Amino acid sequence: MSIDLKTIKHISKLSRISVDEKKAEKLASDLNSIFDFIEKLNELKTENVEPLTSVAETTLKLRTDEVKSKNLREQIIKNSPKDNEDYFVVPKVIE
């Protein structure tokens, strides 16, 4: 795949980014080198390779779920702008 200046101009127009002629040429060159590298990667035979989540062979440490903060409701309700024992009372908003 090859990216030309016309394609760069079209992409910059679609993304609403102004690109002058010098930057467009540099961008086309950079994108073409990226696509060339991708094409080289596509030539690799990866049928028998398992996908990795990380290159380091580590396993995640599991822990049990436990509640550490209990009965915070009263502390949270104290921060309400108006006093109420059940829920937050905030000013009415009308648009």
Backbone atoms as SQL, in Angstrom:
CREATE TABLE atoms (id INTEGER PRIMARY KEY, chain TEXT, resi INTEGER, resn TEXT, atom TEXT, x REAL, y REAL, z REAL);
INSERT INTO atoms VALUES
  (1, 'A', 1, 'MET', 'N', 0.842, -1.175, 0.000),
  (2, 'A', 1, 'MET', 'CA', 0.000, 0.000, 0.000),
  (3, 'A', 1, 'MET', 'C', 0.883, 1.233, 0.000),
  (4, 'A', 2, 'SER', 'N', 0.505, 2.194, -0.783),
  (5, 'A', 2, 'SER', 'CA', 1.296, 3.407, -0.881),
  (6, 'A', 2, 'SER', 'C', 0.403, 4.617, -0.636),
  (7, 'A', 3, 'ILE', 'N', 0.897, 5.538, 0.155),
  (8, 'A', 3, 'ILE', 'CA', 0.176, 6.765, 0.463),
  (9, 'A', 3, 'ILE', 'C', 0.791, 7.894, -0.358),
  (10, 'A', 4, 'ASP', 'N', -0.033, 8.593, -1.126),
  (11, 'A', 4, 'ASP', 'CA', 0.469, 9.721, -1.904),
  (12, 'A', 4, 'ASP', 'C', -0.016, 11.034, -1.279),
  (13, 'A', 5, 'LEU', 'N', 0.413, 12.148, -1.854),
  (14, 'A', 5, 'LEU', 'CA', 0.054, 13.457, -1.305),
  (15, 'A', 5, 'LEU', 'C', -1.448, 13.707, -1.380),
  (16, 'A', 6, 'LYS', 'N', -2.090, 13.203, -2.420),
  (17, 'A', 6, 'LYS', 'CA', -3.533, 13.383, -2.554),
  (18, 'A', 6, 'LYS', 'C', -4.269, 12.727, -1.391),
  (19, 'A', 7, 'THR', 'N', -3.835, 11.532, -1.015),
  (20, 'A', 7, 'THR', 'CA', -4.448, 10.824, 0.110),
  (21, 'A', 7, 'THR', 'C', -4.199, 11.553, 1.426),
  (22, 'A', 8, 'ILE', 'N', -2.986, 12.069, 1.602),
  (23, 'A', 8, 'ILE', 'CA', -2.662, 12.829, 2.814),
  (24, 'A', 8, 'ILE', 'C', -3.544, 14.059, 2.911),
  (25, 'A', 9, 'LYS', 'N', -3.719, 14.775, 1.824),
  (26, 'A', 9, 'LYS', 'CA', -4.574, 15.971, 1.811),
  (27, 'A', 9, 'LYS', 'C', -6.011, 15.594, 2.143),
  (28, 'A', 10, 'HIS', 'N', -6.472, 14.470, 1.588),
  (29, 'A', 10, 'HIS', 'CA', -7.842, 14.024, 1.849),
  (30, 'A', 10, 'HIS', 'C', -8.020, 13.671, 3.332),
  (31, 'A', 11, 'ILE', 'N', -7.071, 12.950, 3.892),
  (32, 'A', 11, 'ILE', 'CA', -7.141, 12.577, 5.306),
  (33, 'A', 11, 'ILE', 'C', -7.093, 13.817, 6.189),
  (34, 'A', 12, 'SER', 'N', -6.228, 14.769, 5.845),
  (35, 'A', 12, 'SER', 'CA', -6.141, 15.988, 6.657),
  (36, 'A', 12, 'SER', 'C', -7.430, 16.790, 6.570),
  (37, 'A', 13, 'LYS', 'N', -8.078, 16.776, 5.409),
  (38, 'A', 13, 'LYS', 'CA', -9.357, 17.477, 5.269),
  (39, 'A', 13, 'LYS', 'C', -10.427, 16.796, 6.112),
  (40, 'A', 14, 'LEU', 'N', -10.474, 15.467, 6.069),
  (41, 'A', 14, 'LEU', 'CA', -11.464, 14.724, 6.849),
  (42, 'A', 14, 'LEU', 'C', -11.271, 14.924, 8.348),
  (43, 'A', 15, 'SER', 'N', -10.017, 14.992, 8.773),
  (44, 'A', 15, 'SER', 'CA', -9.737, 15.148, 10.207),
  (45, 'A', 15, 'SER', 'C', -9.664, 16.609, 10.625),
  (46, 'A', 16, 'ARG', 'N', -9.846, 17.513, 9.649),
  (47, 'A', 16, 'ARG', 'CA', -9.831, 18.955, 9.910),
  (48, 'A', 16, 'ARG', 'C', -8.521, 19.407, 10.549),
  (49, 'A', 17, 'ILE', 'N', -7.437, 18.889, 9.995),
  (50, 'A', 17, 'ILE', 'CA', -6.095, 19.270, 10.422),
  (51, 'A', 17, 'ILE', 'C', -5.407, 19.911, 9.230),
  (52, 'A', 18, 'SER', 'N', -4.896, 21.114, 9.428),
  (53, 'A', 18, 'SER', 'CA', -4.210, 21.764, 8.314),
  (54, 'A', 18, 'SER', 'C', -2.785, 21.209, 8.205),
  (55, 'A', 19, 'VAL', 'N', -2.442, 20.798, 7.001),
  (56, 'A', 19, 'VAL', 'CA', -1.122, 20.237, 6.741),
  (57, 'A', 19, 'VAL', 'C', -0.559, 20.958, 5.524),
  (58, 'A', 20, 'ASP', 'N', 0.589, 21.612, 5.719),
  (59, 'A', 20, 'ASP', 'CA', 1.200, 22.283, 4.568),
  (60, 'A', 20, 'ASP', 'C', 1.940, 21.262, 3.698),
  (61, 'A', 21, 'GLU', 'N', 2.437, 21.710, 2.561),
  (62, 'A', 21, 'GLU', 'CA', 3.033, 20.814, 1.573),
  (63, 'A', 21, 'GLU', 'C', 4.243, 20.061, 2.131),
  (64, 'A', 22, 'LYS', 'N', 5.092, 20.758, 2.891),
  (65, 'A', 22, 'LYS', 'CA', 6.301, 20.134, 3.432),
  (66, 'A', 22, 'LYS', 'C', 5.948, 19.047, 4.447),
  (67, 'A', 23, 'LYS', 'N', 4.996, 19.365, 5.336),
  (68, 'A', 23, 'LYS', 'CA', 4.571, 18.378, 6.333),
  (69, 'A', 23, 'LYS', 'C', 3.875, 17.196, 5.666),
  (70, 'A', 24, 'ALA', 'N', 3.115, 17.471, 4.602),
  (71, 'A', 24, 'ALA', 'CA', 2.404, 16.403, 3.898),
  (72, 'A', 24, 'ALA', 'C', 3.391, 15.419, 3.277),
  (73, 'A', 25, 'GLU', 'N', 4.466, 15.920, 2.706),
  (74, 'A', 25, 'GLU', 'CA', 5.474, 15.030, 2.118),
  (75, 'A', 25, 'GLU', 'C', 6.145, 14.179, 3.186),
  (76, 'A', 26, 'LYS', 'N', 6.477, 14.803, 4.321),
  (77, 'A', 26, 'LYS', 'CA', 7.106, 14.076, 5.430),
  (78, 'A', 26, 'LYS', 'C', 6.146, 13.031, 5.983),
  (79, 'A', 27, 'LEU', 'N', 4.882, 13.410, 6.128),
  (80, 'A', 27, 'LEU', 'CA', 3.874, 12.493, 6.645),
  (81, 'A', 27, 'LEU', 'C', 3.665, 11.315, 5.701),
  (82, 'A', 28, 'ALA', 'N', 3.644, 11.572, 4.410),
  (83, 'A', 28, 'ALA', 'CA', 3.500, 10.503, 3.425),
  (84, 'A', 28, 'ALA', 'C', 4.681, 9.541, 3.503),
  (85, 'A', 29, 'SER', 'N', 5.867, 10.089, 3.648),
  (86, 'A', 29, 'SER', 'CA', 7.066, 9.249, 3.763),
  (87, 'A', 29, 'SER', 'C', 7.006, 8.388, 5.027),
  (88, 'A', 30, 'ASP', 'N', 6.632, 9.018, 6.149),
  (89, 'A', 30, 'ASP', 'CA', 6.540, 8.275, 7.410),
  (90, 'A', 30, 'ASP', 'C', 5.479, 7.176, 7.346),
  (91, 'A', 31, 'LEU', 'N', 4.318, 7.510, 6.807),
  (92, 'A', 31, 'LEU', 'CA', 3.257, 6.512, 6.718),
  (93, 'A', 31, 'LEU', 'C', 3.635, 5.367, 5.786),
  (94, 'A', 32, 'ASN', 'N', 4.307, 5.682, 4.689),
  (95, 'A', 32, 'ASN', 'CA', 4.743, 4.624, 3.776),
  (96, 'A', 32, 'ASN', 'C', 5.747, 3.696, 4.439),
  (97, 'A', 33, 'SER', 'N', 6.655, 4.245, 5.258),
  (98, 'A', 33, 'SER', 'CA', 7.610, 3.376, 5.944),
  (99, 'A', 33, 'SER', 'C', 6.910, 2.518, 6.995),
  (100, 'A', 34, 'ILE', 'N', 5.884, 3.065, 7.640),
  (101, 'A', 34, 'ILE', 'CA', 5.107, 2.278, 8.614),
  (102, 'A', 34, 'ILE', 'C', 4.376, 1.145, 7.910),
  (103, 'A', 35, 'PHE', 'N', 3.747, 1.444, 6.766),
  (104, 'A', 35, 'PHE', 'CA', 3.033, 0.409, 6.025),
  (105, 'A', 35, 'PHE', 'C', 3.982, -0.649, 5.466),
  (106, 'A', 36, 'ASP', 'N', 5.179, -0.249, 5.072),
  (107, 'A', 36, 'ASP', 'CA', 6.173, -1.224, 4.615),
  (108, 'A', 36, 'ASP', 'C', 6.546, -2.179, 5.737),
  (109, 'A', 37, 'PHE', 'N', 6.706, -1.635, 6.945),
  (110, 'A', 37, 'PHE', 'CA', 7.037, -2.469, 8.094),
  (111, 'A', 37, 'PHE', 'C', 5.890, -3.435, 8.405),
  (112, 'A', 38, 'ILE', 'N', 4.652, -2.951, 8.297),
  (113, 'A', 38, 'ILE', 'CA', 3.493, -3.813, 8.545),
  (114, 'A', 38, 'ILE', 'C', 3.445, -4.943, 7.522),
  (115, 'A', 39, 'GLU', 'N', 3.759, -4.624, 6.282),
  (116, 'A', 39, 'GLU', 'CA', 3.784, -5.662, 5.252),
  (117, 'A', 39, 'GLU', 'C', 4.853, -6.716, 5.548),
  (118, 'A', 40, 'LYS', 'N', 6.001, -6.288, 6.061),
  (119, 'A', 40, 'LYS', 'CA', 7.038, -7.253, 6.450),
  (120, 'A', 40, 'LYS', 'C', 6.543, -8.141, 7.588),
  (121, 'A', 41, 'LEU', 'N', 5.828, -7.542, 8.543),
  (122, 'A', 41, 'LEU', 'CA', 5.286, -8.329, 9.651),
  (123, 'A', 41, 'LEU', 'C', 4.233, -9.320, 9.167),
  (124, 'A', 42, 'ASN', 'N', 3.468, -8.932, 8.162),
  (125, 'A', 42, 'ASN', 'CA', 2.440, -9.830, 7.627),
  (126, 'A', 42, 'ASN', 'C', 3.043, -11.038, 6.935),
  (127, 'A', 43, 'GLU', 'N', 4.294, -10.975, 6.519),
  (128, 'A', 43, 'GLU', 'CA', 4.949, -12.102, 5.866),
  (129, 'A', 43, 'GLU', 'C', 5.368, -13.192, 6.851),
  (130, 'A', 44, 'LEU', 'N', 5.419, -12.862, 8.132),
  (131, 'A', 44, 'LEU', 'CA', 5.817, -13.841, 9.147),
  (132, 'A', 44, 'LEU', 'C', 4.766, -14.941, 9.276),
  (133, 'A', 45, 'LYS', 'N', 5.249, -16.156, 9.516),
  (134, 'A', 45, 'LYS', 'CA', 4.350, -17.283, 9.714),
  (135, 'A', 45, 'LYS', 'C', 4.029, -17.391, 11.208),
  (136, 'A', 46, 'THR', 'N', 2.800, -17.055, 11.546),
  (137, 'A', 46, 'THR', 'CA', 2.405, -17.030, 12.959),
  (138, 'A', 46, 'THR', 'C', 1.254, -17.981, 13.265),
  (139, 'A', 47, 'GLU', 'N', 1.043, -18.980, 12.425),
  (140, 'A', 47, 'GLU', 'CA', -0.084, -19.886, 12.622),
  (141, 'A', 47, 'GLU', 'C', 0.020, -20.660, 13.927),
  (142, 'A', 48, 'ASN', 'N', 1.204, -21.096, 14.317),
  (143, 'A', 48, 'ASN', 'CA', 1.366, -21.927, 15.506),
  (144, 'A', 48, 'ASN', 'C', 1.847, -21.142, 16.726),
  (145, 'A', 49, 'VAL', 'N', 1.719, -19.839, 16.698),
  (146, 'A', 49, 'VAL', 'CA', 2.168, -19.006, 17.813),
  (147, 'A', 49, 'VAL', 'C', 0.952, -18.587, 18.624),
  (148, 'A', 50, 'GLU', 'N', 1.017, -18.851, 19.933),
  (149, 'A', 50, 'GLU', 'CA', -0.087, -18.474, 20.802),
  (150, 'A', 50, 'GLU', 'C', 0.006, -16.987, 21.139),
  (151, 'A', 51, 'PRO', 'N', -1.127, -16.301, 21.209),
  (152, 'A', 51, 'PRO', 'CA', -1.108, -14.875, 21.555),
  (153, 'A', 51, 'PRO', 'C', -0.634, -14.663, 22.986),
  (154, 'A', 52, 'LEU', 'N', 0.049, -13.557, 23.214),
  (155, 'A', 52, 'LEU', 'CA', 0.556, -13.217, 24.541),
  (156, 'A', 52, 'LEU', 'C', -0.139, -11.970, 25.063),
  (157, 'A', 53, 'THR', 'N', -0.304, -11.916, 26.363),
  (158, 'A', 53, 'THR', 'CA', -0.759, -10.673, 26.980),
  (159, 'A', 53, 'THR', 'C', 0.426, -9.855, 27.445),
  (160, 'A', 54, 'SER', 'N', 1.560, -10.517, 27.621),
  (161, 'A', 54, 'SER', 'CA', 2.778, -9.845, 28.048),
  (162, 'A', 54, 'SER', 'C', 3.960, -10.708, 27.634),
  (163, 'A', 55, 'VAL', 'N', 5.107, -10.079, 27.436),
  (164, 'A', 55, 'VAL', 'CA', 6.291, -10.860, 27.090),
  (165, 'A', 55, 'VAL', 'C', 6.908, -11.506, 28.324),
  (166, 'A', 56, 'ALA', 'N', 6.574, -10.991, 29.502),
  (167, 'A', 56, 'ALA', 'CA', 7.069, -11.573, 30.744),
  (168, 'A', 56, 'ALA', 'C', 6.113, -12.682, 31.186),
  (169, 'A', 57, 'GLU', 'N', 6.669, -13.811, 31.575),
  (170, 'A', 57, 'GLU', 'CA', 5.858, -14.942, 32.028),
  (171, 'A', 57, 'GLU', 'C', 5.467, -14.734, 33.485),
  (172, 'A', 58, 'THR', 'N', 4.384, -14.009, 33.696),
  (173, 'A', 58, 'THR', 'CA', 3.904, -13.771, 35.055),
  (174, 'A', 58, 'THR', 'C', 2.432, -14.135, 35.130),
  (175, 'A', 59, 'THR', 'N', 2.005, -14.450, 36.325),
  (176, 'A', 59, 'THR', 'CA', 0.591, -14.695, 36.557),
  (177, 'A', 59, 'THR', 'C', 0.084, -13.650, 37.532),
  (178, 'A', 60, 'LEU', 'N', -1.175, -13.313, 37.382),
  (179, 'A', 60, 'LEU', 'CA', -1.765, -12.318, 38.263),
  (180, 'A', 60, 'LEU', 'C', -2.037, -12.924, 39.628),
  (181, 'A', 61, 'LYS', 'N', -1.764, -12.155, 40.657),
  (182, 'A', 61, 'LYS', 'CA', -2.058, -12.608, 42.010),
  (183, 'A', 61, 'LYS', 'C', -3.522, -12.319, 42.296),
  (184, 'A', 62, 'LEU', 'N', -4.233, -13.347, 42.706),
  (185, 'A', 62, 'LEU', 'CA', -5.651, -13.202, 43.005),
  (186, 'A', 62, 'LEU', 'C', -5.834, -12.955, 44.493),
  (187, 'A', 63, 'ARG', 'N', -6.865, -12.206, 44.802),
  (188, 'A', 63, 'ARG', 'CA', -7.208, -11.974, 46.200),
  (189, 'A', 63, 'ARG', 'C', -8.710, -12.100, 46.352),
  (190, 'A', 64, 'THR', 'N', -9.149, -12.353, 47.550),
  (191, 'A', 64, 'THR', 'CA', -10.584, -12.458, 47.784),
  (192, 'A', 64, 'THR', 'C', -11.180, -11.059, 47.874),
  (193, 'A', 65, 'ASP', 'N', -12.411, -10.927, 47.391),
  (194, 'A', 65, 'ASP', 'CA', -13.112, -9.658, 47.499),
  (195, 'A', 65, 'ASP', 'C', -13.663, -9.530, 48.901),
  (196, 'A', 66, 'GLU', 'N', -13.315, -8.452, 49.553),
  (197, 'A', 66, 'GLU', 'CA', -13.840, -8.216, 50.886),
  (198, 'A', 66, 'GLU', 'C', -14.087, -6.722, 51.069),
  (199, 'A', 67, 'VAL', 'N', -15.129, -6.419, 51.801),
  (200, 'A', 67, 'VAL', 'CA', -15.487, -5.030, 52.063),
  (201, 'A', 67, 'VAL', 'C', -14.617, -4.539, 53.201),
  (202, 'A', 68, 'LYS', 'N', -13.884, -3.462, 52.965),
  (203, 'A', 68, 'LYS', 'CA', -12.994, -2.925, 53.996),
  (204, 'A', 68, 'LYS', 'C', -13.598, -1.720, 54.697),
  (205, 'A', 69, 'SER', 'N', -14.503, -1.022, 54.014),
  (206, 'A', 69, 'SER', 'CA', -15.124, 0.164, 54.599),
  (207, 'A', 69, 'SER', 'C', -16.604, -0.123, 54.819),
  (208, 'A', 70, 'LYS', 'N', -17.007, -0.157, 56.059),
  (209, 'A', 70, 'LYS', 'CA', -18.392, -0.452, 56.377),
  (210, 'A', 70, 'LYS', 'C', -19.056, 0.781, 56.969),
  (211, 'A', 71, 'ASN', 'N', -20.344, 0.865, 56.751),
  (212, 'A', 71, 'ASN', 'CA', -21.176, 1.926, 57.323),
  (213, 'A', 71, 'ASN', 'C', -20.647, 3.329, 57.032),
  (214, 'A', 72, 'LEU', 'N', -20.352, 3.587, 55.783),
  (215, 'A', 72, 'LEU', 'CA', -19.914, 4.921, 55.383),
  (216, 'A', 72, 'LEU', 'C', -21.082, 5.827, 55.013),
  (217, 'A', 73, 'ARG', 'N', -22.266, 5.279, 55.013),
  (218, 'A', 73, 'ARG', 'CA', -23.421, 6.038, 54.571),
  (219, 'A', 73, 'ARG', 'C', -23.613, 7.320, 55.371),
  (220, 'A', 74, 'GLU', 'N', -23.497, 7.246, 56.656),
  (221, 'A', 74, 'GLU', 'CA', -23.687, 8.433, 57.500),
  (222, 'A', 74, 'GLU', 'C', -22.636, 9.496, 57.189),
  (223, 'A', 75, 'GLN', 'N', -21.414, 9.065, 57.003),
  (224, 'A', 75, 'GLN', 'CA', -20.346, 10.025, 56.691),
  (225, 'A', 75, 'GLN', 'C', -20.577, 10.681, 55.334),
  (226, 'A', 76, 'ILE', 'N', -21.074, 9.914, 54.395),
  (227, 'A', 76, 'ILE', 'CA', -21.322, 10.454, 53.060),
  (228, 'A', 76, 'ILE', 'C', -22.510, 11.409, 53.081),
  (229, 'A', 77, 'ILE', 'N', -23.591, 11.035, 53.762),
  (230, 'A', 77, 'ILE', 'CA', -24.788, 11.873, 53.819),
  (231, 'A', 77, 'ILE', 'C', -24.503, 13.187, 54.547),
  (232, 'A', 78, 'LYS', 'N', -23.534, 13.201, 55.463),
  (233, 'A', 78, 'LYS', 'CA', -23.172, 14.449, 56.145),
  (234, 'A', 78, 'LYS', 'C', -22.697, 15.510, 55.162),
  (235, 'A', 79, 'ASN', 'N', -22.190, 15.110, 54.007),
  (236, 'A', 79, 'ASN', 'CA', -21.692, 16.052, 53.016),
  (237, 'A', 79, 'ASN', 'C', -22.792, 16.620, 52.126),
  (238, 'A', 80, 'SER', 'N', -24.027, 16.200, 52.348),
  (239, 'A', 80, 'SER', 'CA', -25.139, 16.694, 51.550),
  (240, 'A', 80, 'SER', 'C', -25.353, 18.174, 51.837),
  (241, 'A', 81, 'PRO', 'N', -25.701, 18.973, 50.799),
  (242, 'A', 81, 'PRO', 'CA', -25.931, 20.400, 51.024),
  (243, 'A', 81, 'PRO', 'C', -27.068, 20.678, 51.997),
  (244, 'A', 82, 'LYS', 'N', -28.103, 19.830, 52.012),
  (245, 'A', 82, 'LYS', 'CA', -29.211, 19.989, 52.947),
  (246, 'A', 82, 'LYS', 'C', -29.287, 18.760, 53.833),
  (247, 'A', 83, 'ASP', 'N', -29.770, 18.946, 55.039),
  (248, 'A', 83, 'ASP', 'CA', -29.875, 17.818, 55.965),
  (249, 'A', 83, 'ASP', 'C', -30.985, 16.862, 55.526),
  (250, 'A', 84, 'ASN', 'N', -30.623, 15.628, 55.430),
  (251, 'A', 84, 'ASN', 'CA', -31.574, 14.574, 55.135),
  (252, 'A', 84, 'ASN', 'C', -30.896, 13.279, 55.527),
  (253, 'A', 85, 'GLU', 'N', -31.665, 12.363, 56.081),
  (254, 'A', 85, 'GLU', 'CA', -31.049, 11.136, 56.567),
  (255, 'A', 85, 'GLU', 'C', -31.058, 9.983, 55.569),
  (256, 'A', 86, 'ASP', 'N', -31.714, 10.180, 54.420),
  (257, 'A', 86, 'ASP', 'CA', -31.837, 9.078, 53.477),
  (258, 'A', 86, 'ASP', 'C', -31.021, 9.251, 52.199),
  (259, 'A', 87, 'TYR', 'N', -30.899, 10.462, 51.714),
  (260, 'A', 87, 'TYR', 'CA', -30.250, 10.669, 50.425),
  (261, 'A', 87, 'TYR', 'C', -29.757, 12.104, 50.313),
  (262, 'A', 88, 'PHE', 'N', -29.014, 12.396, 49.272),
  (263, 'A', 88, 'PHE', 'CA', -28.517, 13.738, 49.012),
  (264, 'A', 88, 'PHE', 'C', -29.663, 14.620, 48.547),
  (265, 'A', 89, 'VAL', 'N', -29.734, 15.816, 49.081),
  (266, 'A', 89, 'VAL', 'CA', -30.704, 16.812, 48.617),
  (267, 'A', 89, 'VAL', 'C', -29.892, 17.915, 47.968),
  (268, 'A', 90, 'VAL', 'N', -30.178, 18.150, 46.706),
  (269, 'A', 90, 'VAL', 'CA', -29.446, 19.172, 45.955),
  (270, 'A', 90, 'VAL', 'C', -30.431, 20.185, 45.408),
  (271, 'A', 91, 'PRO', 'N', -29.939, 21.367, 45.049),
  (272, 'A', 91, 'PRO', 'CA', -30.848, 22.369, 44.495),
  (273, 'A', 91, 'PRO', 'C', -31.478, 21.903, 43.185),
  (274, 'A', 92, 'LYS', 'N', -32.706, 22.327, 42.968),
  (275, 'A', 92, 'LYS', 'CA', -33.428, 21.950, 41.749),
  (276, 'A', 92, 'LYS', 'C', -32.805, 22.678, 40.561),
  (277, 'A', 93, 'VAL', 'N', -32.608, 21.958, 39.480),
  (278, 'A', 93, 'VAL', 'CA', -32.023, 22.536, 38.281),
  (279, 'A', 93, 'VAL', 'C', -33.073, 22.522, 37.175),
  (280, 'A', 94, 'ILE', 'N', -33.373, 23.693, 36.641),
  (281, 'A', 94, 'ILE', 'CA', -34.323, 23.804, 35.539),
  (282, 'A', 94, 'ILE', 'C', -33.627, 24.469, 34.380),
  (283, 'A', 95, 'GLU', 'N', -33.699, 23.839, 33.223),
  (284, 'A', 95, 'GLU', 'CA', -33.067, 24.412, 32.031),
  (285, 'A', 95, 'GLU', 'C', -34.098, 24.926, 31.092);
